[in-house]
Structure formats: C-alpha cells, structure tokens
Amino acid sequence: MAVILTVTLNAALDVTYATGEVAWGGTNRVRAVRRRAGGKGVNVARVAATLGHPVLATGLAGGSTGDLIRSDLDHAGIRHDFSSVKGTSRSTLAVVGGAETTLFNEAGPCIDAAEWDAFLDHYRSLLPEADVVVLSGSLPPGVPDDAYAVLASMATAPVIIDADGTALFAGVRERPALVKPNAEELARATGESSPVAGAQALRAAGARAVLVSLGPDGMLAVTPDGTWRATPPGPMAGNPTGAGDAAVAAAAVALTVDTSAPDARPVPGAPAVRDAQAARESWTALLRHAVALSAAAVRAPVAGDYDAAAYTRLLPEIVIEGDPCPS
C-alpha cells in the first residue's frame, strides 16, 4: 500500500489548554491539558494513519522535547525517523477558551549547515519508499528559505507543500502536485487579495494545483481541470488548530496510487488521467473529503485528531460549485 512521507522541519510538542472564557491579565483555571507530538507534518501523518494509510514521519528533532516527540509517536503507533539536531525542539501552546483558540508558537531550534546537510542525506535515503511527499509547516531558524524547493526537487513522487511566505513561493518553482495555503498565507505569498487570483498566481509560478483553506467558508481548488469551491453545511464549533493539516492528509491520501491494487486510483490531474470527466470527478472527490475531514478536525479537541462520526455525516453534505474547465 502507498506510503505517505511527511516532513516536519520544525517539529513540536503541542500543548493544549482547555479553559472556560479566558481572562487575559487575570488568573485562569485550566480544565484539561493535552501534550502530544505536533508540527504540521506530524499532524498530517497522524490523520492519514487514522484513515488507514501507511505513513512515515521525518524531519528535525532534538533535545528533551525531541525525545518526547519520538516517544509520543511510538505510543501512537506512528512510524517515524527523525534526524537529530543539537538544539531542543520547540513547544507550542494552544489555549482553547470559549469559542476562541489562541496559539503561542516558539521559533524552534537554530539549525546549522552541517545539520541541514545531514538531514538532506537522511531524507534522500527515505525517498525510495515514498509514494507521496508532504512538506509542511514553518522553517526553524538556520534552515534556508528555499528548503522546500530543494526537498521537492529531490522527490520523484508527487509533492504537496503547505507553507507560508517565501518558503511557499520558492517551493512552487519545483512544480509540486499540490500546494495548500490558507487565504492569509496565499495573500502574503502572492500579494493578491483575491483567493482565485492568488491561486492562479501560484499555478503560473509552477504549482500544478492549489487548494486554499477559507476557514469556515470551506475551500477553493484551482486545478488544471477546473476551479471549484466546496462549502460545509455550517460552521463548526471547536478547536480549528490542525484543520488545515487534516485537509492535507485527505489530499495526500487522494494522491496516492497503489499500483498493485485492482482498483488503483489515478492521481488527479496527472498525465495518466486521460479522461477529462474522470479527472474532474477525481478533483471534486478530493475537495469533498478535504473539506469534510477539515471540518471534522475542528470537532476534535487537539490537532491531529478528527471526529469520525462528523466526517462520515458531513461528506454528503458538502456543497461543491465551480467551473469544470481547465483554469
């Protein structure tokens, strides 16, 4: 079965505080604390594994926090192989109070040139078993701005990039199969206020397809086979942290091709898809699952989880509209 390789260069120990309404400047009582391995790629791996797909999580991890990240992944049964660094991996804090979630993200350890070169060698050794490569999350200090471009250029499997700013725009030059910014990240990377215009700019720069998270308003897909927007039936109350990662997991699962299976699915938009209608149906199916899974992730208390019942219920309720013509 196809293996999804996720890369998290700025892995973290995610700490989530569940509170009532937060009294900023005052004293708050924490009702529940959850600590688990995180970072965007780790969250993608966790969701994809829960969906039943083989995963391998890699990236950079160091110090006592890095040990906790590895231990938590072992406990969760998530296969991983991180490259060690001298610095201590970061922690993140999500405070979930009332209807709002507030995030505090550390910058991460400083990575020197030797550690980056060692990771490139390590990553190269993992690529032969990857059927899809997911490059997602922030870059720790010291990692070059074009890191995702370098990693994408080394991969022979389809690549998904979920990043921000320079890292995102540099990465699209290597023609990834899919990029998944949110609306704010897209605007920062392209300077375009319109999500459609921003997505078209990323496609012009090299991305084959662009999936844009629009928060509670769903997602926009701009692909070689058409442009679609998918909307959930209504807003979801909960913790939105990790919702975008769930969408990336859905996309990664859709992009895998198990050539040994009699019902192997084509990669949406890939040259092997010769029937235009099949390609469009493949993209809209990807979008439907991405939106339903993203919304279901909001219903889960921590990033990397999703509400399975909500996911199943939402799938047929997603409304998809668009233009089934090449964009």
C-alpha positions as CSV (number, residue, x, y, z in Angstrom):
1,M,0.0,0.0,0.0
2,A,1.2,3.5,-0.8
3,V,3.4,5.3,1.8
4,I,2.9,8.9,2.7
5,L,6.2,10.5,3.7
6,T,5.6,13.7,5.8
7,V,8.4,16.2,6.5
8,T,8.2,18.4,9.6
9,L,11.3,20.5,9.8
10,N,10.0,22.4,12.9
11,A,8.5,19.5,14.9
12,A,7.0,20.5,18.2
13,L,5.5,19.2,21.4
14,D,1.9,20.6,21.2
15,V,0.4,21.6,24.5
16,T,-3.4,22.3,24.5
17,Y,-5.1,24.1,27.5
18,A,-8.8,23.8,27.6
19,T,-10.3,26.6,29.7
20,G,-13.6,28.5,30.1
21,E,-13.6,32.1,29.0
22,V,-10.1,33.4,29.1
23,A,-9.4,36.3,31.5
24,W,-6.4,37.9,29.8
25,G,-4.3,39.7,32.5
26,G,-6.0,37.6,35.2
27,T,-5.9,34.1,36.6
28,N,-7.4,31.2,34.6
29,R,-8.1,27.7,35.7
30,V,-7.2,25.0,33.1
31,R,-9.8,22.3,32.9
32,A,-7.7,19.8,30.8
33,V,-4.1,19.6,29.5
34,R,-3.1,17.6,26.5
35,R,0.5,17.1,25.3
36,R,1.4,15.3,22.1
37,A,3.9,15.3,19.2
38,G,3.0,18.0,16.7
39,G,4.0,20.3,13.9
40,K,2.0,20.3,10.7
41,G,3.6,17.3,9.0
42,V,3.2,15.2,12.2
43,N,-0.4,16.1,12.3
44,V,-0.8,15.1,8.7
45,A,0.8,11.7,9.4
46,R,-1.4,11.1,12.4
47,V,-4.6,11.8,10.5
48,A,-3.5,9.8,7.4
49,A,-2.6,6.9,9.7
50,T,-6.0,7.0,11.4
51,L,-7.6,6.9,7.9
52,G,-5.7,3.6,7.5
53,H,-2.8,4.6,5.2
54,P,0.9,3.8,5.9
55,V,2.9,6.8,6.8
56,L,6.5,7.7,7.7
57,A,7.1,11.0,9.6
58,T,10.5,12.6,9.3
59,G,12.0,16.0,10.0
60,L,14.3,17.5,12.6
61,A,14.1,16.8,16.3
62,G,16.4,17.5,19.2
63,G,16.9,17.7,23.0
64,S,14.4,16.6,25.7
65,T,11.5,17.9,23.7
66,G,12.6,15.8,20.7
67,D,12.7,12.8,22.9
68,L,9.1,13.4,24.0
69,I,8.0,13.8,20.3
70,R,9.5,10.5,19.4
71,S,8.1,8.8,22.5
72,D,4.6,10.1,21.8
73,L,4.7,8.9,18.2
74,D,5.9,5.5,19.4
75,H,2.9,5.4,21.8
76,A,0.5,6.4,18.9
77,G,2.0,3.7,16.6
78,I,3.1,6.4,14.1
79,R,6.2,5.2,12.2
80,H,8.9,7.9,12.3
81,D,12.5,8.5,11.5
82,F,13.7,12.0,12.5
83,S,17.1,13.4,12.0
84,S,18.7,14.6,15.3
85,V,19.9,18.1,16.0
86,K,21.8,19.7,18.9
87,G,19.1,22.2,19.8
88,T,15.9,21.5,21.6
89,S,12.8,21.2,19.6
90,R,10.1,23.7,20.3
91,S,6.8,23.6,22.2
92,T,3.6,25.2,21.1
93,L,0.6,26.3,23.3
94,A,-3.0,26.4,22.2
95,V,-5.4,27.9,24.7
96,V,-9.0,26.9,23.9
97,G,-11.3,29.1,25.7
98,G,-15.0,29.6,24.9
99,A,-15.4,29.9,21.2
100,E,-11.8,31.0,20.5
101,T,-8.4,29.3,20.3
102,T,-5.2,31.3,20.8
103,L,-1.9,30.0,19.7
104,F,1.6,30.6,21.1
105,N,4.3,29.2,18.8
106,E,8.0,29.1,19.7
107,A,10.5,29.7,16.9
108,G,12.3,26.4,17.2
109,P,16.0,25.5,17.5
110,C,18.7,27.0,15.3
111,I,19.8,24.6,12.7
112,D,23.4,24.8,11.4
113,A,24.7,24.0,7.9
114,A,26.1,20.5,8.9
115,E,22.7,19.5,10.5
116,W,20.9,20.6,7.3
117,D,23.2,18.7,5.1
118,A,22.8,15.6,7.3
119,F,19.0,15.9,7.0
120,L,19.2,16.1,3.2
121,D,21.2,12.9,3.2
122,H,18.7,11.3,5.6
123,Y,15.7,12.5,3.5
124,R,17.3,11.2,0.3
125,S,17.5,7.7,1.9
126,L,13.8,7.7,2.7
127,L,12.5,8.8,-0.7
128,P,12.5,5.4,-2.4
129,E,9.6,4.2,-0.4
130,A,7.5,7.4,-0.7
131,D,4.5,7.4,-3.0
132,V,3.6,11.0,-1.8
133,V,5.7,13.5,-0.1
134,V,4.2,16.2,2.2
135,L,6.3,19.2,3.0
136,S,4.5,21.3,5.6
137,G,5.0,23.8,8.4
138,S,7.3,26.6,9.4
139,L,11.1,26.5,8.9
140,P,13.3,26.7,12.1
141,P,16.0,29.3,12.3
142,G,19.0,28.5,10.1
143,V,17.2,26.4,7.5
144,P,17.4,28.1,4.1
145,D,14.3,29.9,2.8
146,D,14.3,27.6,-0.3
147,A,14.3,24.4,1.8
148,Y,11.0,23.2,0.4
149,A,12.2,23.9,-3.2
150,V,15.3,21.8,-2.5
151,L,13.3,18.9,-1.0
152,A,10.7,19.0,-3.7
153,S,13.4,18.9,-6.4
154,M,14.8,15.7,-4.8
155,A,11.5,13.8,-4.8
156,T,10.2,11.7,-7.7
157,A,6.8,11.1,-6.1
158,P,4.0,13.7,-6.1
159,V,4.8,16.6,-3.6
160,I,2.3,18.6,-1.5
161,I,3.5,21.8,0.1
162,D,1.7,23.5,2.9
163,A,3.8,26.6,3.9
164,D,3.9,30.3,4.2
165,G,5.6,33.3,2.5
166,T,9.0,32.8,0.9
167,A,9.1,29.1,1.7
168,L,5.8,28.6,-0.2
169,F,6.7,30.7,-3.2
170,A,10.1,29.2,-3.5
171,G,8.7,25.7,-3.3
172,V,6.2,26.2,-6.2
173,R,9.1,26.6,-8.7
174,E,9.7,22.9,-8.4
175,R,6.2,22.1,-9.7
176,P,4.6,20.4,-6.8
177,A,1.4,18.4,-7.4
178,L,-0.5,20.5,-4.9
179,V,0.0,23.4,-2.6
180,K,-2.4,24.2,0.3
181,P,-2.1,27.7,1.8
182,N,-4.8,29.4,3.7
183,A,-6.2,32.7,2.4
184,E,-3.8,34.8,4.6
185,E,-0.8,32.7,3.6
186,L,-1.8,32.9,-0.1
187,A,-2.1,36.7,0.1
188,R,1.3,37.1,1.8
189,A,3.0,34.8,-0.8
190,T,1.4,36.4,-3.9
191,G,0.3,39.9,-2.9
192,E,-3.2,39.1,-4.3
193,S,-6.2,39.8,-2.1
194,S,-8.5,37.5,-4.2
195,P,-8.0,33.8,-3.4
196,V,-8.7,32.9,-7.0
197,A,-6.1,35.4,-8.3
198,G,-3.6,34.2,-5.7
199,A,-4.1,30.6,-6.6
200,Q,-3.8,31.4,-10.3
201,A,-0.5,33.2,-9.5
202,L,0.9,30.1,-7.7
203,R,-0.1,28.0,-10.7
204,A,1.6,30.4,-13.0
205,A,4.7,30.1,-10.8
206,G,4.7,26.3,-11.1
207,A,2.2,24.7,-8.8
208,R,0.1,22.1,-10.6
209,A,-2.9,22.7,-8.4
210,V,-3.8,24.9,-5.5
211,L,-6.1,24.1,-2.6
212,V,-6.9,27.2,-0.5
213,S,-8.4,27.0,3.0
214,L,-11.1,29.6,3.6
215,G,-11.8,28.8,7.2
216,P,-15.5,28.2,8.0
217,D,-16.3,29.1,4.4
218,G,-14.7,25.9,3.1
219,M,-12.0,25.5,0.4
220,L,-11.2,26.6,-3.1
221,A,-9.5,24.3,-5.6
222,V,-7.8,25.8,-8.7
223,T,-6.6,22.9,-10.9
224,P,-5.6,22.1,-14.5
225,D,-9.1,20.6,-14.9
226,G,-11.3,23.3,-13.4
227,T,-11.9,25.6,-10.4
228,W,-14.2,24.6,-7.6
229,R,-15.3,25.8,-4.3
230,A,-16.6,23.4,-1.6
231,T,-18.6,24.6,1.4
232,P,-19.6,22.8,4.6
233,P,-23.3,22.9,5.7
234,G,-22.5,25.3,8.5
235,P,-19.7,26.5,10.9
236,M,-18.1,24.0,13.3
237,A,-17.6,24.9,16.9
238,G,-14.3,23.7,18.4
239,N,-10.6,23.9,18.0
240,P,-9.5,24.9,14.4
241,T,-5.9,24.0,15.1
242,G,-4.9,21.2,12.8
243,A,-7.9,21.6,10.5
244,G,-5.7,22.5,7.5
245,D,-3.4,19.5,8.3
246,A,-6.4,17.2,8.1
247,A,-7.2,18.7,4.7
248,V,-3.6,18.0,3.6
249,A,-4.0,14.4,4.9
250,A,-7.1,13.9,2.7
251,A,-5.2,15.3,-0.3
252,A,-2.2,13.1,0.4
253,V,-4.5,10.0,0.6
254,A,-6.2,11.0,-2.7
255,L,-2.8,11.5,-4.4
256,T,-1.5,8.0,-3.5
257,V,-1.6,5.4,-6.2
258,D,-1.4,1.7,-5.2
259,T,-0.4,0.1,-8.5
260,S,-0.8,-3.4,-7.0
261,A,-4.5,-2.8,-6.3
262,P,-7.0,-3.7,-9.0
263,D,-9.0,-0.5,-8.2
264,A,-5.9,1.8,-8.1
265,R,-7.0,5.4,-8.4
266,P,-5.3,7.9,-10.7
267,V,-3.6,10.9,-9.4
268,P,-5.9,13.9,-10.0
269,G,-4.6,15.9,-12.9
270,A,-1.7,13.6,-13.7
271,P,-0.8,12.7,-17.3
272,A,-2.2,9.2,-16.7
273,V,-5.7,10.6,-16.3
274,R,-6.7,10.8,-20.0
275,D,-10.5,11.2,-19.5
276,A,-11.3,14.8,-18.6
277,Q,-14.5,13.8,-16.8
278,A,-12.7,11.3,-14.6
279,A,-10.1,13.9,-13.8
280,R,-12.7,16.4,-12.7
281,E,-14.5,13.9,-10.6
282,S,-11.3,13.0,-9.0
283,W,-10.6,16.6,-8.1
284,T,-14.1,17.2,-6.7
285,A,-13.9,14.0,-4.7
286,L,-10.5,15.2,-3.2
287,L,-12.1,18.5,-2.3
288,R,-15.1,16.9,-0.7
289,H,-13.0,14.7,1.5
290,A,-10.7,17.6,2.4
291,V,-13.5,19.9,3.5
292,A,-15.3,17.2,5.4
293,L,-12.2,16.0,7.2
294,S,-11.1,19.5,7.9
295,A,-14.4,20.4,9.5
296,A,-14.4,17.1,11.5
297,A,-11.0,18.0,12.8
298,V,-12.4,21.2,14.3
299,R,-14.7,19.0,16.4
300,A,-11.7,17.2,17.9
301,P,-10.0,18.6,21.0
302,V,-6.4,18.5,19.7
303,A,-4.6,18.9,16.4
304,G,-4.0,15.6,14.6
305,D,-7.4,14.1,15.5
306,Y,-10.8,14.3,13.9
307,D,-14.4,13.4,14.8
308,A,-15.0,10.2,12.7
309,A,-18.8,10.4,13.0
310,A,-18.8,14.1,11.9
311,Y,-16.6,13.2,8.9
312,T,-19.0,10.5,7.7
313,R,-22.0,12.7,8.3
314,L,-20.5,15.7,6.5
315,L,-19.3,14.0,3.3
316,P,-22.6,14.0,1.5
317,E,-23.5,17.5,2.9
318,I,-20.6,19.3,1.3
319,V,-21.8,21.7,-1.4
320,I,-19.4,21.9,-4.4
321,E,-19.8,24.6,-7.1
322,G,-17.5,25.6,-9.8
323,D,-16.3,25.8,-13.4
324,P,-15.3,22.4,-14.8
325,C,-13.0,23.9,-17.4
326,P,-9.2,24.0,-17.3
327,S,-8.0,27.1,-15.5
